[in-house]
């Protein structure tokens, strides 16, 4: 593992010799990921940490802190010292969706955190099983209206971005859809393939293999442009439904972190994210690297919160 890490760091041009973790008298930087290890977010967080170690000459570690759908990890960073030693790496949901989902959220994304940089974006996709005759979104909508008993969709979790994007699609298509909640993707994809579930909404990357193997059909993706991993599939906008829904990963610091510290962290992250090696590793996983300024990321978070708030309220969803 140490050799692998050294090889990766060397490929980024981050180290010339010596160990990957540079020694420093400054405190270790702890990046909290509020979800379990494994998965795309975990991979991206560890790539960021690997680069920051060399660029900042400090030890940088990832701490997976799952619980309460990510809320426990987020709150732990809110209460951490505001000196740049504890950061938060998170997807969109805890920062732009949860304020509209939970009545008594123990943190306020705008008041308690300082955006550092958006790291990358990812699309969502909607797929149908082989037993559904529709080959495009218009055919699907017509078929669902003619067969309302089939108007059911699955998502990998209630209160997730795929859940609310499905609500957004139903509103624009004039459909009444029933939500079937799964715990993750495997069982849902299996039910989709087996003809037990008509539609499934999830991250695009999670449907690539089944789509390319002909076991399901992805009819549309949710980004501004076509997905790099499914370039043959049109977007919802191209298909006549003017909706989009991008997820993202980003880095935050506690709100009182000094501006000069945030600026230093931002430079380290942006240099890492915009390196060719990041694109080579993340694009096949369905993530488009970005690397924004702190100000740009703040605007993105605010815009997405304003986009999803009405959708979440219209869904009537309340967590158990």
Secondary structure, 3 states (H helix, E strand, C coil): CHHHHHHHHHHCCCCCCCCCCCCCCCCCEEEEECCCCCHHHHHHHHHHHHHHHHHHCCCEEEEECCCHHHHHHHHHHHCCCCCCCEEEEEECHHHHHHHHHCCCCCCCHHHHEEEEEEEEEECEEEEEECCCCCCCHHHHHHHHHHCHHHCEEEECCCCCHHHHHHHHHHHHHCCCCEEEECCCCHHHHHHHHCCCCCEEEEEHHHHHHHHHCCCEEEEEECCCCCCCCCCCCCECCCCCCCCCCCEEEEEEEECCCCHHHHHHHHHHHHHHHCCHHHHHHHHHHCEEECCCCHHHHHHHHHHHHHHHHHHHHHHCCCCC
